[in-house]
Amino acid sequence: MKKYSFKTFTAPLLVAAMISIACDGSAKAKAKVECDVPVLKGSGIVKMDKFAFEQVRAMKTGWNLGNTFDATSNIDHFKGQNAGISSVSSWGMPEPKKEVFDAVAKAGFKCVRIPVSWSNHLCDKEYTVDPSWMAKVKESVDWAISDGLIVIINIHHDNSFSESEFKYGRGFFPTNKCYAESEKFVVRIWEQICAAFKDYPETQLVFETLNEPRLRYYPHEWNFNASCNKCKEAMNCINNLNQRAVDTIRAGGGANEKRLIMVPSIAASPSAAIEKAFRIPDDPSRRIAVSTHAYAPFQFAMQKKKAGGQSKFTDAHKAELDSMFHSLNSRFVSKGIPVVMGEYGATNKDNIADREEWTRYYVGGAKKYNICCVLWDNNSPKNPDESERFGFLNRNTCEWYFPTLIEETMKVFE
């Protein structure tokens, strides 16, 4: 199940003039230059190769196999480092089966995101992934690809709980103190993913470096604050981890040199992504997309009613979505960098008509800027926690809990 709430933003983006020199945020930079547009560290290249946009366009709209391969079996309380393949059911999900992907493809989705956690599937002190776990991941990837779906896999719930608890086997944590061990984890995991999937064509498989990397349980966990030194430190660490992941993938042989790579800012937040401190990794293949998540507007899409959440989709909510997508377009898409909304959704508040309207508006607003949206699904439409009711596909019967929401999604592309 998802463990967080997400607040989006409404502040408009200030579009500044492009600059012709590269920005280097490292300590070795000869000059400190503030960048008002995203640039690739070192090369200064902004525009991505046309394949990046073609791939995002081919992905159209997607679906998440949530709370399955990403389930961590309470890793922070886990005595060992290998939870075994049974962890796919540890958060209450049924075993993955091909019929699930059949149903997703039949509904009209063109991509599926399979979030994967790795830190609870290690079998030695060198960050070696249990081969049976890798095989289990590959099984579902193969099922999805056999249905013609483009697949996204990533490093998911491997962000350690805190700097003080961070150690070997706890994934990563974006602070200077934890950086060296975090980098080892990220590089080793991506080396192994690349080896396992190097022969999968770039048109079928997409890699996402990290999922919502952030300072867990810090005051600014979900919202980057440019005046906060800890936030700036975390952003720099995330920029570097993204770069190391890209470097590792491109050196991974086979189609890894050419496949699309998705990279997030802090918490995969759209508002953090448009910050000047966020850097797009330098990529010789120029096949990068920015990865963002937005359960937005938060009051409608995720907040509990008893905490002030709203079940009516209003004009004010529409304006907030307009601002978010316009900002992502201004910052990235219009400058040649595609965007993928890797997670989105509106929790079930017994407000199906408003969710239908929200779906049309959200997916339609993203499509206007060629932003691919991937629906978060935790198979829990009646979760006791109202903020966690993101169930859309019944994974036992392979029927949709709310078929009209899926129909409204697909109507956007007619």
C-alpha positions in Angstrom: 0.0 0.0 0.0 1.1 3.6 -0.5 2.5 5.2 2.6 2.2 8.9 1.8 0.2 11.9 0.9 1.1 14.2 -1.9 0.6 17.9 -2.3 0.9 19.5 -5.7 1.5 23.1 -6.5 -0.3 26.1 -8.0 2.5 28.6 -8.4 3.1 29.5 -12.0 6.5 28.8 -13.5 8.7 31.8 -14.4 10.1 31.1 -17.8 13.5 32.5 -18.2 15.8 33.0 -21.2 17.8 30.0 -22.3 21.5 30.1 -21.8 24.1 28.7 -24.1 26.6 27.4 -21.5 26.4 24.3 -19.4 25.5 24.4 -15.7 27.6 22.3 -13.4 26.4 22.0 -9.8 29.4 20.1 -8.6 32.1 21.3 -6.2 34.6 21.4 -9.0 32.7 23.8 -11.2 34.8 26.6 -12.3 31.9 29.1 -12.3 28.6 29.1 -10.5 25.9 29.9 -12.9 22.2 29.7 -12.1 20.2 27.8 -14.7 16.7 29.0 -15.5 16.1 26.1 -17.9 17.1 22.5 -17.5 20.4 21.6 -19.1 22.4 18.4 -19.2 25.4 18.5 -16.8 28.5 18.9 -18.8 27.3 18.8 -22.4 24.7 21.6 -22.2 22.4 19.7 -24.5 18.7 20.4 -23.8 16.7 18.8 -26.5 16.2 15.0 -26.4 16.5 12.7 -29.3 13.2 12.3 -31.1 13.0 8.6 -29.9 12.3 9.9 -26.4 9.2 11.7 -27.5 8.1 8.9 -29.8 8.4 6.4 -26.9 6.4 8.5 -24.5 3.8 9.0 -27.3 3.7 5.2 -27.9 3.1 4.6 -24.1 -0.1 6.7 -24.4 -1.6 6.0 -21.0 -0.7 3.3 -18.5 -1.4 1.3 -15.4 0.6 0.4 -12.3 0.9 -3.0 -10.7 1.0 -1.4 -7.3 1.8 -3.0 -3.9 3.2 -6.2 -5.5 6.9 -6.3 -6.5 7.3 -3.1 -4.5 6.1 -4.6 -1.3 8.9 -4.5 1.2 7.7 -6.9 3.9 8.5 -4.3 6.5 12.2 -4.3 5.5 13.1 -1.9 8.3 12.1 -4.5 10.8 13.3 -7.5 8.8 16.1 -9.5 10.3 17.6 -10.8 7.1 17.9 -9.3 3.6 16.0 -11.8 1.5 12.3 -11.8 1.9 11.8 -14.4 -0.9 9.4 -14.3 -3.8 6.4 -14.6 -1.5 6.9 -10.9 -0.7 4.7 -10.1 -3.8 1.7 -11.1 -1.7 2.9 -9.6 1.6 0.8 -6.4 1.2 -2.4 -8.4 0.5 -2.1 -8.7 -3.3 -2.7 -12.0 -5.2 0.1 -13.6 -7.0 0.7 -11.8 -10.4 -0.7 -13.6 -13.3 -0.8 -13.1 -17.1 -4.5 -12.5 -17.1 -4.0 -9.2 -15.3 -1.9 -7.9 -18.1 -4.3 -9.3 -20.7 -7.1 -7.2 -19.0 -4.9 -4.1 -19.0 -4.1 -4.4 -22.6 -7.7 -5.2 -23.6 -8.9 -2.1 -21.8 -6.7 0.0 -24.1 -3.7 0.8 -22.0 -0.4 0.9 -23.8 2.1 0.7 -21.0 2.4 -0.9 -17.5 4.7 0.2 -14.7 5.9 -2.6 -12.5 7.4 -1.0 -9.4 10.1 -3.2 -7.9 11.9 -3.0 -4.5 15.3 -4.7 -4.3 16.8 -4.0 -0.8 14.8 -6.9 0.7 16.0 -9.4 -1.9 19.8 -9.4 -1.4 21.7 -12.6 -0.9 25.2 -11.4 0.1 27.1 -8.3 1.2 27.8 -7.1 -2.3 24.2 -6.1 -3.1 23.7 -9.2 -5.2 20.0 -9.7 -6.0 18.5 -13.1 -5.4 18.3 -14.8 -8.8 14.8 -16.1 -8.0 13.6 -12.6 -7.4 15.0 -11.3 -10.7 13.4 -14.3 -12.5 10.0 -13.4 -10.8 10.3 -9.9 -12.0 11.2 -11.0 -15.6 8.1 -13.3 -15.6 5.7 -10.4 -15.2 7.7 -8.2 -17.6 7.5 -11.0 -20.2 3.7 -11.4 -19.7 3.2 -7.7 -20.2 5.4 -7.5 -23.3 3.6 -10.5 -24.8 0.4 -8.4 -24.6 2.1 -5.6 -26.6 2.5 -3.4 -23.5 5.5 -1.1 -23.0 6.9 -1.9 -19.5 8.5 0.5 -17.0 10.6 -1.0 -14.1 12.5 0.9 -11.4 14.1 1.0 -8.0 11.0 1.6 -5.8 10.6 1.4 -2.0 14.4 1.3 -1.3 14.6 4.8 0.2 15.8 4.2 3.8 13.6 5.6 6.6 16.3 7.9 8.0 19.9 8.9 7.9 20.5 7.6 11.5 19.1 4.1 10.5 20.8 4.0 7.2 23.3 1.1 6.6 24.2 -1.6 4.2 21.0 -3.2 2.8 18.8 -0.3 3.4 18.9 1.0 -0.1 19.7 4.7 -0.3 19.2 7.9 1.5 19.9 11.3 -0.2 22.3 13.0 2.2 26.0 13.5 2.0 26.7 11.3 4.9 24.8 8.4 3.2 25.8 9.1 -0.3 28.8 6.7 -0.9 26.8 3.7 0.3 23.7 4.9 -1.6 25.6 5.1 -4.8 27.0 1.6 -4.4 23.4 0.3 -4.0 22.1 2.2 -7.0 24.9 1.3 -9.3 25.0 -2.4 -8.3 21.2 -2.8 -8.7 21.2 -1.2 -12.1 24.1 -3.3 -13.2 22.1 -6.4 -12.5 18.9 -5.1 -14.0 20.8 -4.2 -17.1 22.4 -7.6 -17.4 19.1 -9.3 -17.0 17.2 -7.2 -19.5 20.0 -6.1 -22.0 18.4 -8.1 -24.8 14.9 -6.5 -24.4 14.4 -4.0 -27.2 14.3 -0.3 -26.3 10.8 -0.1 -27.7 9.5 -2.6 -25.2 11.2 -1.7 -21.9 11.8 1.6 -20.1 13.9 2.1 -17.0 13.1 4.6 -14.1 16.1 5.4 -12.0 14.4 5.9 -8.6 10.9 6.3 -7.1 10.1 9.4 -5.1 13.6 9.8 -3.6 13.3 12.0 -0.6 14.3 12.9 3.0 11.8 10.6 4.7 10.2 12.0 7.8 11.9 15.4 7.4 9.7 18.5 7.6 10.1 19.0 3.8 9.8 15.3 2.9 7.3 16.0 0.1 8.0 19.6 -0.8 11.4 21.0 -1.8 12.2 24.2 0.0 14.9 26.2 -1.9 15.9 28.0 1.3 16.5 24.8 3.2 20.1 23.6 3.2 19.1 20.0 3.8 16.7 20.1 0.8 19.5 21.5 -1.3 21.8 18.7 -0.1 19.2 16.1 -0.9 18.6 17.5 -4.4 22.3 17.4 -5.2 22.5 13.8 -4.0 19.5 12.9 -6.1 20.9 14.6 -9.1 24.1 12.6 -8.7 22.3 9.3 -8.1 20.3 9.9 -11.2 23.5 10.6 -13.2 25.2 7.4 -11.8 22.1 5.3 -12.7 22.1 6.7 -16.3 25.8 6.1 -16.6 25.4 2.5 -15.4 22.5 1.8 -17.7 24.2 3.2 -20.8 27.2 1.0 -20.0 25.0 -2.0 -19.5 25.2 -3.5 -22.9 22.7 -4.4 -25.5 19.6 -2.2 -25.9 20.4 -0.4 -22.6 22.5 2.1 -24.6 19.3 3.2 -26.4 16.3 2.7 -24.1 14.3 5.6 -22.5 15.3 6.4 -19.0 12.9 8.2 -16.6 14.4 10.4 -13.8 12.7 12.0 -10.9 13.4 15.1 -8.8 12.8 15.1 -5.0 9.7 12.9 -4.2 9.0 12.9 -8.0 7.1 16.1 -7.2 6.2 18.3 -10.2 7.0 21.4 -8.1 10.4 20.0 -7.2 11.1 19.1 -10.8 10.7 22.6 -12.0 13.1 23.9 -9.4 16.4 25.3 -10.8 18.3 23.0 -8.5 17.1 19.9 -10.3 19.4 18.7 -13.1 18.7 16.4 -16.0 21.5 13.8 -16.2 24.0 14.1 -19.0 23.1 11.3 -21.5 25.0 10.7 -24.7 22.0 9.0 -26.1 19.7 11.9 -25.3 16.9 9.6 -24.3 15.7 11.0 -21.0 12.2 11.7 -19.7 11.3 13.5 -16.4 9.3 11.3 -14.0 6.7 13.0 -11.9 3.8 11.9 -9.6 0.7 13.9 -8.8 -2.4 12.9 -6.9 -3.8 16.2 -7.6 -5.5 18.4 -6.5 -4.6 16.8 -3.2 -7.8 17.8 -1.5 -9.9 16.0 -4.1 -7.5 13.1 -5.2 -6.1 11.9 -1.9 -7.1 13.8 1.3 -9.5 12.2 3.6 -12.9 14.0 3.9 -12.6 14.2 7.7 -9.3 16.0 7.3 -10.7 18.5 4.9 -10.7 16.5 1.7 -13.3 17.3 -1.0 -15.4 14.9 -3.1 -16.7 17.5 -5.5 -14.5 18.3 -8.5 -14.5 22.0 -8.9 -13.4 24.8 -11.2 -10.7 25.7 -8.7 -9.4 22.1 -9.0 -9.3 22.4 -12.8 -7.3 25.6 -12.5 -4.8 23.8 -10.3 -4.4 21.0 -12.8 -4.1 23.6 -15.6 -1.3 25.3 -13.7 0.6 22.1 -13.0 0.5 20.8 -16.6 1.3 24.2 -18.0 4.4 24.5 -15.7 5.7 21.0 -16.7 5.2 22.0 -20.3 7.0 25.3 -19.9 9.9 23.8 -18.0 10.4 20.6 -20.0 8.2 19.6 -22.9 8.4 22.8 -24.8 12.2 22.7 -24.4 12.5 19.2 -25.8 12.3 17.0 -22.7 9.3 14.6 -22.4 7.5 14.0 -19.1 5.8 10.9 -17.8 3.4 11.1 -14.9 4.3 7.8 -13.4 1.6 7.8 -10.7 -1.7 9.5 -10.5 -5.2 8.7 -9.4 -8.2 9.9 -7.3 -9.2 7.9 -4.2 -12.7 6.5 -4.0 -15.0 8.7 -1.9 -18.2 7.2 -3.4 -18.1 10.1 -5.9 -18.0 8.3 -9.2 -19.5 11.1 -11.3 -16.9 13.6 -10.0 -14.1 11.0 -10.5 -15.2 10.5 -14.1 -15.1 14.3 -14.7 -11.7 14.5 -13.0 -10.3 11.6 -15.1 -11.3 13.3 -18.3 -9.8 16.6 -17.2 -6.6 15.2 -15.8 -5.7 12.8 -18.6 -6.9 15.3 -21.2 -4.8 18.1 -19.7 -1.8 15.8 -19.8 -2.4 14.6 -23.3 -2.4 18.2 -24.5 1.3 18.3 -23.7 2.0 14.7 -24.7 2.5 13.7 -21.1 1.9 10.0 -20.5 -0.1 9.3 -17.3 0.2 5.9 -15.5 -2.7 5.1 -13.1 -1.8 4.0 -9.6 -3.7 0.8 -8.7 -3.4 -0.9 -5.3 -6.4 -3.2 -5.8 -8.1 -1.7 -2.8 -11.3 0.3 -3.7 -12.7 0.0 -0.2 -9.6 0.3 1.9 -10.4 1.4 5.5 -8.0 4.2 5.0 -10.0 6.5 2.6 -6.8 8.0 1.2 -5.7 4.6 0.0 -8.7 3.6 -2.1 -6.9 3.3 -5.4 -8.4 0.0 -6.5 -9.3 -0.1 -10.2 -8.6 -3.7 -11.5 -9.8 -6.7 -9.5 -6.8 -8.9 -9.8 -8.7 -12.0 -8.9 -11.5 -11.7 -11.5 -9.6 -9.4 -13.9 -12.6 -7.1 -14.1 -12.6 -3.3 -13.5 -14.1 -2.1 -10.3 -15.1 1.2 -11.9 -15.3 0.5 -15.7 -16.5 4.0 -16.5 -13.3 5.5 -15.2 -11.3 3.4 -17.6 -13.8 4.3 -20.4 -13.3 8.0 -19.7 -9.6 7.6 -19.8 -9.7 5.9 -23.2 -12.1 8.5 -24.6 -9.4 11.1 -24.3 -7.5 9.3 -27.0 -10.3 8.8 -29.5 
